[in-house]
Amino acid sequence: MEKYHSFTMDVAQVQDVDSIITTNFNANMLSPTASSSSPTSSSPATTLSRYENQKRRDWNTFGQYLRNHRPPLTLSRCSGAHVLEFLRYLDQFGKTKVHTQLCPFFGHPNPPAPCPCPLRQAWGSLDALIGRLRAAYEENGGKPETNPFGARAVRLYLREVRDSQAKARGISYEKKKRKRPPQLPQSLQPPAPLS
């Protein structure tokens, strides 16, 4: 058993943030077919999208974290600090090499040789995970204003991870600019109406 803070899970339960799979489904997670009026209903099963399946697995894994936490936590008592603890715990299962400042490959996107720097969860994976958990929290009855996944501390942590990984890996995480329609040169633009 791996242990981090007061939370334990075995490695088989958490391989990678993008493929978190648990077999214990959280009883609070409603499936899209659970709304049928009778158990023998002949309605066809709803096929969930890849995103919805991943969101369900992430939600179930976070539910497992809450149950395994010492002392056990209820969702209503979960805070941004608990979300950060969960994200830091997941780091040990990461597959992204993040160079330390002492590493000769610090800032190089494609290092020419192996190094002993730690593997971490990639910022993009953590950001996507938080987005899915934030949506799942509200879909399962949580109020947006009490959503621990939207806490300021979580947003700041993700920004810090993004910036540190960008420096360590020599990769820019610039926000994609929206494409705007091409502007006509000043000489070709129609004159402004006179008022």
Steps between C-alpha positions, in 0.01 A plus 500: 500500500620847414430764763479876463376725777202321652371340180586160358421328171685224325678565173253287300219740590678808368719451193468835330265795539368447147419133563381491859283192533334365813256216530321642803242737356395780730137450603440875469597507132186477292518318171303638207283186497422508874203726440285228342186430699532123524798267511354289220464796263580406142659836414837469327808570711644845447853492363716750684763705323867448576493825699197389706661161572824665607310750715316212671827313564666813637200569725505142629873520566457823693219332697746218581750763617238648733416157644867404547599833654583482871273610651247427222361809330154578377462698181339786692813534720745478210696818434748630246778379732373142466490538121864618507597200714332274244685665209835472678430136574432435130839651409678178592320324214598763241682428175630848419868571568534830684863612524632655820695827483824311566445267204710583192187446290291757687308698237567253216186354341687200351794404724770297321553254786315355800509676835382419855239778514157405635197400298191708570146537375498733202333836557251438220389171657448664839315792345267264309447286812398803706262610224331159496478481880366853520221409257429167676473674838225729373325220310480306826325773693788722609455875492740695275591737784611209723680302227843405643634438148441865414674630812751782458776282649441236231512759220823645641653152535419417137652829385814429704529148354451636147767768544754273668455225241528750217837619636627152588402343169565800274141492375271799473144456621368814338125524476383443145394821333158507342508544126341826403374581154767682300480878530466708185778755453403854603477613137245228414275542805171683443495854642349545845147644489475871579273593783 
